[in-house]
């Protein structure tokens, strides 16, 4: 029973890997809408997996609407109105500048809504993360400063009471986190931008959406290595 279960898990993991590679090929235009995919034997050779793995991957992509299986004809690429790959994967290919532009748009709207909808519990969370951010920056702990900086902004997103905005911001935060670790070699920028973050928090506490939006735009951008 254990061996059978392990085999099934291994097959599913292989299928997921094939799904990911095919999604990438589709997003890069390797196959155009309406175009027929290579045959099963060709895909088996291309990815180095068995027939059952290829069929499972095709089934998964067909269920998501990326592919259509036509009996007796083959598998075809479906016409897509949106992006043809998961957002998290698409963001990995985005430039820092593009990511930052969208991040700012999200943060401005999130700050506005947080000022309108925040609760006392939200304020406590934001204060705690901002305090830890300051303490870590003063102590020279870059990793901890980055972690609490990002958690501070996520807590603002959660205070917006818009689940979609919150999920979008958390997705972007994963890439921001990676970029912060690349550009911040010390905590100097976290120290210098602490007061701006405190002003943002004060405007949210005061329930002033205009000020919250204003202070959000004043916080330096991570795309130029001065963010936080």
Secondary structure by P-SEA (a helix, b strand, c coil): caaaaaaaaaaaaaaaaaaaaaaaaaaacccccccccccaaaaaaaccccaaaaaaaaaaaaaaccccccccbbbbbcccccccccaaaaaaaccaaaaaaaaaaaaaaaaaaaaacccaaaaaaaaaaaaaaaaaaaaccaaaaaaaaaaaaaaaaaacccaaaaaaaaaaaaaaaaaaaaccccaaaaaaaaaaaaaaaaaaaaccaaaaaaaaaacccccccccc
